[in-house]
Each structure stands twice: as C-alpha cells, then as structure tokens.
C-alpha cells in the first residue's frame, strides 16, 4: 500500500493524523538533520500500521511517498 505523508519535524509532540484514505500528516520531535527524522518516521509508521515502511520518494523533502509492506 502506498501512502503520502507530510512530515512536520521538530514538533512538541509526536502524532499521526489521517487526512484521507492514503494521506497522513506526521508530527515528529526529531529535527530534520542527518536522517534522524526519517528514521523516527519509519519507526512510528511501523508502530501505527504494524508493518514495515519504506520511503519511496522525498527522502530530503517534507512530502514523502511511503510504501507500507
């Protein structure tokens, strides 16, 4: 399953908001430096969906396309 994710790094609290069926907004406490936010994003998505997640597009962008395996 492919989903679109808008990431908000350096947030006060971590949460995942479902915008539509395949669109989510994820707030992360991690800063967007040295891949820390991406690692945290994949961890939270794995916890949320119960399956592995991989970034397909947008590794350096706030808008990402994610594959949930």
N, C-alpha and C positions, 0 to 999 in steps of 0.2 A: 504494500500500500504506500503510495506517495502522498506526502502532505507538504504544505507550505507553512513556514514558520517565520514570524517576525520576532527577532531577539532584542530584548532590552537589557543590556549589560549594566552592571553597577547599580542595581536596584536595591531598595531597602529590604525587600522580602522576595523569596522565590515562589513563583506560582505559574501555573499553566492555564491560560484562558482559551476556551474553544470559541472561535469566531464563527466558523461554519463547519460543514462536514469534513473538509480537508484543509482547513486553515486554522492556525493556532498562533497565539501570542504568548511568548515565554519570557518571564522576568527572572534575571539571574543576578546573584550577589557578586559573582566574579567579574573582574574587569576584562575588557576585550584586548588582552595582550598575551602574546606567546601561546595562543591556543587554549588558554585557561577556560574562557567562556564556552568554546566549542566542546571541550571535554565535559564540562558541567552540564551543558545542554544535552549531550548524548546520554549521560547518566540519568538525568531527570526524565527524559523521554523513555528510556528503558524501564524505569520505575513506573511511569504512568501507563505505558502500553503493555508492559510485561514481556516485551520482545526487544531484540537488538535493533539499533537505529544507526544509519549511515548517512553522512552528508553527501548528497549528490552534486549540488550546486551551491555556491555562496559561502565558501569557507572564510572569505575575507569580508563578507557583507552581513548586514543585519537581516536581510531577507534570504532565507535558505530554503532549499528543496531537500527534504529528508525522505529516505526510504526506510520504512518500518518493515523488518523481515518477518 
